[in-house]
Structure formats: C-alpha cells, structure tokens
C-alpha cells in the first residue's frame, strides 16, 4: 500500500477594481467594487511517484494557452506533469474579463498582464502546497440537490443533473483538510446590472462551509451546466439570493461529508487527449437576418403580453444567440475545425473528466452512465473555453446555446467518446 499525501491552499485572485467583466453581452461597464473576493484553490495529492493537482478558479473561463503556461510553470517548480494539472473555472458571471480566448460571436478582451500575474500566483500556490504535504486519507460521496438549477430552456421537463459529488481529504486526525465539490449549474444569480466582483452562489456555499470548518479548503467545480441555470429558481438577482442558493448547496455538501469513509491510499493518474471540434454550417446572411427579425418580433410579443421574467430572459438570450450566429457566419468563413483537449484525472475510484467548455446535461449523464469507474464527475469550463457543446436535440430546438455555438451536432458525442477512452 502506497501512502497518500495531500495539501491544499487558497489565494485571493481579485483584480483591481476598474477591471471589466465577462459573461453578459448587455453589461458594458467595468467593476466598481468587490462584494466578495474572487479566489483560487489548489489541491495537491501525491501517492508514490504520482502527483496530481486540481485548481479551482472564480473565473468565467480561461484559454488553453493560459492553462499550458500554468502547467509548465508548476512542472518546473514542483515536478507535477502537465497532464496531471487540471484548471477548473466556476463560470461565475461576476468575475474579471481578460482570460477568455478569442471566441467567434463573443466579444473577448485578453489581458496579458493579468494573465501573467495570475500564472505567477498559481505557480506560487503550487510551491506553497508542495511544502505543506502531509499524510492524508481520501473518500468519495454523492448526494442530490433540488432548487438551485433547472433546465433553462425547458424548466418543467428538461434534463437536469441534481447529483453533487464530493471528494473529501482528511488529515491523520480525521479532520477535513480539503473538500472538492462538483455540481452543475450556471452561477448567474447576479445579472448584468451587478458591477461588483463576486463568486456568486459557489462562493457563498464555500463561505457557509468555512463557518463550520474554518481550516478546510473548499473547491467548487462545475458539472452539467451548459443548459442549466438559476433562471427559474432564483427569487431575485441580489446578494441575499446568492447567499440563499449558496446555503442550499452547502447544506447538501455538509450532509454528504458526514457519511464519507476515507482510506489512506489511492492510485493517481492524469491523461490528456487532443480533440478536433468540427464547425457547423451557418445560414446565409439573408436567412440569419430573417431569424433575427423573427426573434425580435417574438420578444416584442412577449413584452406586450407581460410574460414572466423567465420567458423574457429566454427570448432575450435567443435573440443574442441569433446575433452571435450572424457574427460567426462572417468570422468563421472558410474554417472547418477548432482544436482543444479533454483531460481525465483519476483519483482512486473517482474519475474527473475535464471538458473545455459548456457541457449539456445529456452529455454529462451519458459519460457518468458509461464510465467504468465507481464514481465519475464531469468538470466543465476546464483548461480551455470553447463555448457551448449542445447535443443534437438542443440544436433542433434553436435555443440560445445552439445559436451561439459554432459546433456541429456530433461534437458532444466526440467529446464523450474521447473522455470515455481516457478512463481506465
């Protein structure tokens, strides 16, 4: 039996006030303050000659170039191979701009200075964690939660993954050293009107849990979230509602933690596979314009009929998707593919499947159901941001996510097969 060692650290990654936001096309203003700090957590696990690192970030997304720079720096600093370093973004829409790669149909503003600063911060966090490694025990638990996320295009009957997966690391005194939680939902309680940096409900969940376990590092990773949000569950879009939904998540995590049994050993590994994402055929400019006009008329009709906030929000996002589709038709003329990667970290009986964008619920459920591991969690917004990966039925529905996605209908299937081939 090979003894397990672990360490976890947390750092503040809030940029200067005045930095812009990513996440909402309607928000043009820069930040005016900090409601709660944007944080990063780094979990380091070592067993024999194998070491893996999981980084969670309160960011909308990062580019693969950024991730590779972080991986290279960590490998040089403490020797962890790049394929064993996973960077997962929470996708909070109240985080800083500057990290997304150029993406068709979406305005991005890469900030090289901010990226260099955060790269150094994360490499420093890895050094810090490497110096704190201690004997540890590991356990896995699962629960389920209702009331945070629903299918944002079909709240009554649309697929939703309510599973919460917990990886718990304890020290030799059986005290929780670190807890990684995986749950799928857009962190969009706060709307485009908010101009304060915030980690949204995942940050509120962490804060609640830290009141009970002040010495524990809590990491949040997002799961089946491409078609899931708080659109139909939130009662408002203020910080009180952020706290309410955060407490719902924290409560389930806290319950699951009490039932987890840990063990002092676990096999560790990391694998990466390059993936080619096929781009879809776009409508002609004339057809794209007709779709814009149809969706604009539908929005006017709903406003006149005093439709609910959820119905109006869906109509607005569909219109934004059609606008993005028209831009993509121009920007991607002549291109047929995009490139990214899929990663799998295996931590004992847990497989963490890292996908480079917004995975839909059917894709996540298929990976979980077909995985040979006892427990599998899909991590969206991991290592790269390539946008939405809608499945074929979602594309036929013509939702915002399908309109704003540049990918062909079989892209979700390609991602699933690539991931499953990495799991052993």
N, C-alpha and C positions, 0 to 999 in steps of 0.2 A: 504494500500500500504506500503510495506517494503522498506525503503530507501537503496539504493545501495552505498557501499563504495569501493574505489579502490586505489591501489598504484602499482607502477612499478619501478624496479631498474635494473641497468645494471652493470656487473662486467667484468673485464678482466680475462680470464682463460687461457691465453697463457702460455704453459710450458716453461722450459728453452730450449734455443737453444742447439741442440745436441740430443734432443728427436727425436725418429723415427716417421715415418708416417704410417698410414693405407691407404688402398684404391687402390693401384696398385701393382700387383704382380711383375711387371718389375722394380719397384723402390726399391733399396736396401739401398741407402744412407740415413743418418739421416739429420735433418734440419740444415741449415747453417745460417738462419736469419729469420726475421719477416717482411713480406711485409705489412700486416695489421693484427691487433691483433685478436685473437680468443676471442669471447665474449659470455657471457650468460646473458639472460634477465629473470626476474621473474615478472610475473603479478599476483597480489593478488586481488581477488574480494570477497566481503562479503555482504550478504543480510540476515538480521535477524540472525538466528542461523547457517546458511550455509556459508561456505567459500571454495573457490576453488583456486588452484594455477596452473599456466601454466609456465613451464620453457622451454626456447629455448636455445639450445647449439650448438656452432660451432664445432661439433664433427661428426665423421663418424657414430658412434653408441655407445650404452652403454649396459651393461648387466642388466638383471632383478635384480640380486643381488645388483648391484650398485644403481639402482633406489629404491629398497626397503630400503637400508641404508639411502638414502636421504629422503625418505618418513618418516621413523621412526624418523630421526633427526628433521625434520620440524614439525611433530606431537608433539614431545616432547617440541620443542622450542615455537611454537605458536598455537598448538592445531588443526591444519588442518588434518583431517583424511587422511590416506594413499590413499584411493580410490579416493580422491579429488585432488591429486597431479599428474600432467601429465608432464613427461620429454620428450621433443621432440628434436631430433638431426636434423641438417640441412643436414647432409651427405656430407659435403664438403670433397673432396678427398685430400685436403691440410691441414688437421688437424692432431692432435697428435695421435700416437698409445698409447695403454695402457688401453683402455676402453672396447674393444670388448670382448664378452665371447668366450670361445673356440668354434670354428665352423668347422664342417667337410669340408675338402677340401680347407680351407683358413688358412693361417698362421696367428696366433694372438700372441700377447705378452702382457698379462695383467700386468699392473704396479700398484701394490698395494699401493705404496707410493703416486703416482699421484692421484689415486682414493680417498685415504683418504683426501688429500689436497683439491680436488675439492668438496668432500662431505661437508667439513667444510665451504668452500666458499659459497656453495649454502644454507646451513643452516643459515649462517650469512646474506645472501641476503634476506632470508625469514624474519629474525628478523628485518632487516632494513626496508623492505616493510611494515611489521606489524605496525611499529612505524610511518609510513607516510600515513596511510589510511585516505582518505578524501571523502566527498560526491561526487558522480560521476553520470554520465549518460552513457548509453550504446546504441550502434546502430550497425547494420549489413548491409553490402553492398556487391555487387558482380559485377565483370567485367570480361573481357576476354582479353587474350593477345596472339598474334601470333609472331613467330620469335625467341623465346628462345628455347623451347623444341619441338622435333619431335620424333615419334616412331623410336627407334634406330635400329630396325630390318626391318622396312618397312616404310621409310620416306614418300613415296607417298600415301599409302593407309592405313597405320596402325592407330589404335585408338590413340587419344591424347585428354587429358582434358585441355582445354585452360582456364578454369574458375579460376579466382582469387577471393577468399573470404576474406572479411575484417571485423574484429571485432574492433570497434573504441570505446575508452573510453574517455570521456571528463570530465573536472572538472566543477565546478559551474560557471566558466566564459566562458564556451563553448569552451575552448581550449583543443586540443587533449592531453590527459595525456599519453595514450598508444595506439598503433595500432598493432594488430596481423594480419599478412597476411598468407594466405595458398595458395600455388601454387606448382604444381608437376613437378619436373624436376631434374635429376642428376646434382649437382653442380660440373661439370667436365670440365669446360672451360680449366683449367690448367691441363696439362698432367703429366705423371710420371717423366719428366725431371725437373719439378719445385721442388726446395728444400727449398722454403720459406713458412712459415706458412701463410695461407690466408683463409678467409671465402668464397672465390670465389664470384660468382655473387650475392648471397643473401646478403653478407656483403657489396658489392658495392651498392646494392639497399638501404640498411639501411643508408649508408653514404650519399647518394644523398638526401634521405628524411630528414635526420638530418640537412642538409644545409638549408632547408626550415622551419623545425620545430625543432629547436635545443633543446627544452626542452622535446620533446616527446621520449618515449621509443618504439622502433620498434622491434617486434618479428617476426621471419620467421619460419613457419612450412611447411614441405614438404608434397606433396599430392601424386597423381598418378605418381610415378617416377620409378618404377621397370623396365619399358620398355621405358622410356623417358629420353633423354639426349640432349646435345647440339652438338652431333656428326655431324649433317647435317646442323646446323645453324651457328655455330661459323666460323669466318673468319680466326682465328688464335688461338693459345693457349698461349697468353701472357696477361699481366695485362691490357693492353689497351682494349682487347676484354672482359675481366672480367667487366671492367667499362661500356663498351657499352651495354652489356646484362643486367647489373645491372640497368642502366638508363631506359631500356625498362620496366623492372618490376616496378621500382619506378614511372615511368610516369603513368602507369595504376593504381597503388595504390593511387597516388596523385589525379587522376581524380575521382576515386570512393569515396574517402574521402569527396569530395566537395558535394556529393549528399546524404550522410548518415544523417538520422534524428535520434536523440538519445532520450532516455527516462530514467527517474530516478529510475526505478525498474526493477528487473529481478530475476526469480527463478533460483537457482543454485543447482546442484547436481552432484555427481560422483558415478559411478558404475564400478566394475571390475568383469570379468568372467575368470576363468581359462580355458585354451584351450589345447586340446591334438592334436598334429600335427602328422599325420601318415607319416612314411617314405616310400619312393617308393622302388620298386625292382630295383636293379642295374645290369648292364650287367656283364657277366663273364669276368675275366681278358683278355681272348683271344678276345672277342668282343670289350672290351674297347680299347685294343691295336689297333685293326683294325680301329676303329673310329678315334683314334689319327693319324694314318698313312694317312687316307683319308683326314682329315682336314689339315694336314701338306702339302700334295700334292696340295690341293686347294689353300693354301696360296702361295706356290711357283708359281702356275699358274697365280694367280692374280698379283704377283710382276712382272712376266715376261711380262704380258700384260699391265703393267703400269696402273693398276687400280687406282681409286680415293682414296683419304685418307680415306673417309668414308667406302668404300668397304674393304679396307685393315684392317681398325680398327675392323670391324665386323668379318673378318676372323681370326684376331689375338685373339679376345676375345672368339670366338667359340673354338679355339684351347686351350686357357687357361681353358675354361669350361670343355673340354674333359679331360684335365689333372687333374682338380679338381674332376671330376666324378670318375676317376680311383682311386684317393686317398680315396674318400668317400666309394667306394666299400670295401676297406680294413678297414677303420676306423669304419664304422658303421655295420660291420658284427655282426649279432645277435641282433641288435637293431631294434625295430619296431616303436617307437614313440619318439617325443620330446615334451616338455611342455613349455608353455608360458602363456600369458594372453592378453585379449582385454579389453580396457577401453573406457568408454564414459563419457565425461563431458558435461553437459547440462547447457548452459549459456543463459537464456532467450529462444529465438526461435532458437538458434544455438546449434547444436549437434556436438561436436568434437569427432570423432571416432579415437581412438588411436590403431594402428596396430603395431606389434612387428617386422617389417622388411620391405621388399621392395614389396609394393603392385603394381599390374599391373593395367593399365587403365580400362579394362573391370570390374574388381572387384570394383574399386572406383566408377565408373559410376553406377553400379548396386546398391551399398549402397546408393548413393545420390538419385537415382530414387525411391527406395523403402522406404526410410526413411519417417516416419510420421511427422518429424519436418519441419518447413518452410524453414530452411537452415541447410545443413549438410556439414561438411568439414571432409575429411579423413586425418589423420595425420600419415604419415609413419615414420619409424625409431623411434617409440615412446616406451619408457620404457624398451625396450629389442631389441636385434638384433638377429633374427633367419634366416637371409638371404632372398633369393628371394622366392616369392609366385606366380609362374607362373600359369596361368589358363590352362585348357586342350588344347586349340588350340595352345598356345605357346609351350607346351611340344611336341606336334606333329611336330612342325617346327624344333625342335632340336637346338634352339638358345643357346647362351652362358648362358643366365639366367636360361633356363631349365636344361642345363647340370650341372651347378654349384649348382642347388637347390637339396636338399635331399628329397623333399616332394612329396607325391602322388598327382595325378591330381585333387583330390577333396578338397585339402587343402584350396584353395582360397574360395571355396563355404562354407567350415566350418567357416572360418573367417568372411565371410559376414553374415551368419546366426547368429553367436554369437553376432556380433555387432548390428544387427537389433533387436535382442531380448532384448538388453540393452536399446534401445531408447524408450522413452515413450512420 
